[in-house]
Amino acid sequence: MSSRVKTFACALVVGLIPLAAWSAEEAKAPGKQYNVVEVSLFDVNRKDFATKEAERAGSIPDDVIEKIQRSLIGIVTRSGDFPAVRKPGDAAAEGESVLSVTGRVTDYKAGNRAARMFVGMGAGAQKLEVECVLKDKSSGDVLAKDTIVDRKWAGFAGGSEDKGMEDFAEKLQQFIKKTVNPE
């Protein structure tokens, strides 16, 4: 190899090193950091009877939807992943970066604890299925969508309906965490 070719090759390699380092730093750069999570009440279409799932979803009581919201706010708060977790309110204050959690109930079975305990084999099963959407509140950009499902078909002494809401909220909290911090 001639000395000119060696000099050119060395210059090319030395010139690419900072470019490679810059690209690696860009790849590691974190996404937008959210310091507030707003958890909305989930929507439900009470007029949709097109499928048995949609019909069951329309039967979910309002107090159960509120219980789900309360459970999710509690679990996300206790996780410590975000400085503030709240119900939707006013526009974001100065310095707030808000992640909005919304969803639509697509299937619901209240379940029956006695049937789970005494009959078994799937009788009295509880189910909650929600199409969840995570959005950046300021831009309205959808960050992620997923269908979160929790089923209870057994448990100690037939299981608890409240445990189903808590388990659902934990699954949704994990979805939020993986979306915001995909590491």
C-alpha positions in Angstrom: 0.0 0.0 0.0 1.3 3.4 -0.9 1.9 6.0 1.8 -0.9 8.2 0.2 -3.4 5.4 0.5 -2.4 4.7 4.1 -2.7 8.4 5.0 -6.1 8.6 3.4 -7.3 5.5 5.2 -6.1 6.8 8.5 -7.8 10.1 8.0 -11.0 8.4 7.0 -11.1 6.2 10.1 -10.1 9.1 12.4 -12.9 11.2 10.8 -15.5 8.5 11.3 -14.8 7.9 15.0 -16.5 11.1 16.2 -19.4 10.4 13.8 -19.8 6.9 15.2 -19.7 8.2 18.8 -22.3 10.9 18.0 -24.6 8.3 16.5 -24.2 6.0 19.5 -25.1 9.0 21.8 -28.1 9.9 19.7 -29.4 6.3 19.9 -29.0 6.4 23.7 -30.8 9.7 24.1 -33.9 9.2 26.2 -37.3 10.0 24.9 -39.5 12.7 26.3 -39.6 12.6 30.1 -43.1 12.8 31.6 -43.5 14.2 35.1 -47.3 13.9 35.3 -49.7 11.0 34.4 -53.4 11.8 34.0 -55.7 8.8 34.2 -59.1 9.3 32.6 -62.2 7.3 33.3 -62.5 4.6 30.6 -65.2 5.1 28.0 -67.8 2.5 27.3 -70.3 2.2 24.5 -73.6 1.3 26.1 -75.5 1.2 22.8 -73.3 -1.3 21.0 -74.9 -4.8 20.8 -73.1 -6.0 17.7 -71.2 -8.7 19.6 -71.7 -10.4 22.9 -68.4 -8.8 24.2 -69.7 -5.3 23.3 -73.0 -6.0 25.0 -71.2 -7.2 28.1 -68.9 -4.2 28.1 -72.0 -2.0 28.0 -73.2 -3.5 31.2 -70.2 -2.4 33.3 -71.4 -0.3 36.2 -70.0 3.3 36.5 -68.7 2.5 40.0 -66.5 -0.2 38.6 -65.0 2.2 36.0 -64.3 4.6 38.9 -62.8 1.8 40.9 -60.5 0.9 38.0 -59.4 4.6 37.7 -58.7 4.8 41.5 -56.7 1.5 41.5 -54.6 2.7 38.5 -53.9 6.1 40.1 -52.9 4.3 43.3 -50.6 1.7 41.7 -48.8 4.2 39.4 -48.4 6.6 42.4 -46.9 3.8 44.6 -44.6 2.7 41.7 -42.7 6.0 42.0 -42.1 6.1 38.3 -43.7 9.6 38.0 -43.7 12.6 40.4 -47.4 13.2 40.0 -50.4 11.1 39.1 -53.9 12.6 38.9 -57.3 12.6 37.3 -57.7 14.8 34.3 -57.9 18.5 35.1 -56.9 21.8 33.7 -54.3 22.5 31.1 -50.7 21.5 32.0 -49.0 24.0 34.2 -45.6 25.5 33.4 -42.9 22.8 33.3 -45.4 19.9 33.3 -45.0 17.2 30.7 -48.3 15.2 30.9 -48.9 11.6 29.7 -52.6 10.9 29.2 -54.0 7.5 29.8 -57.4 6.8 28.2 -59.2 3.7 27.1 -62.5 2.0 26.1 -64.0 -1.0 27.8 -64.4 -3.8 25.1 -65.5 -6.7 27.4 -66.6 -7.1 30.9 -67.8 -10.0 33.1 -68.6 -9.2 36.7 -67.9 -12.8 37.7 -69.4 -14.7 40.6 -67.3 -15.6 43.6 -69.6 -18.4 44.8 -69.6 -20.1 41.4 -65.8 -19.9 41.2 -65.5 -21.4 44.7 -68.2 -24.1 44.6 -68.6 -25.0 40.9 -65.1 -24.3 39.5 -64.0 -25.3 36.0 -64.4 -21.7 34.8 -67.9 -21.0 36.2 -68.2 -17.5 37.5 -65.1 -16.2 35.7 -64.4 -12.5 35.9 -63.0 -10.6 32.9 -62.0 -7.0 32.1 -60.7 -6.0 28.7 -59.8 -2.4 27.8 -58.3 -0.9 24.6 -55.8 1.5 26.3 -54.2 4.5 24.6 -51.3 6.6 25.9 -51.0 10.1 24.5 -48.8 13.1 24.9 -51.3 15.6 26.3 -49.7 18.7 24.8 -49.4 17.4 21.3 -52.1 14.8 21.2 -49.7 12.3 19.7 -50.6 8.7 20.4 -47.5 7.0 21.9 -48.9 3.5 22.2 -52.1 1.4 22.1 -52.7 -2.0 23.5 -55.5 -4.2 24.7 -55.1 -5.1 28.4 -57.0 -8.1 29.6 -57.4 -9.5 33.1 -59.3 -12.7 33.9 -60.1 -14.4 37.2 -61.4 -17.9 37.1 -60.1 -19.1 40.5 -58.4 -18.0 43.7 -58.3 -18.6 47.4 -61.9 -18.8 48.6 -63.2 -17.9 45.1 -61.0 -14.9 44.7 -62.0 -11.2 45.1 -63.5 -8.8 42.5 -61.3 -6.0 43.9 -58.2 -8.2 43.3 -59.2 -8.3 39.6 -59.3 -4.5 39.4 -55.9 -4.3 41.2 -54.3 -6.9 38.8 -55.7 -5.1 35.8 -54.3 -1.8 37.1 -50.9 -3.5 37.6 -50.8 -4.8 34.0 -51.7 -1.3 32.7 -49.0 0.3 34.9 -46.4 -2.1 33.4 -47.7 -1.1 29.9 -47.2 2.6 30.8 -43.7 1.9 32.2 -42.6 -0.1 29.1 -43.9 2.6 26.8 -42.1 5.5 28.5 -38.9 3.5 29.4 -38.6 0.8 26.8 -35.2 -0.4 28.2 
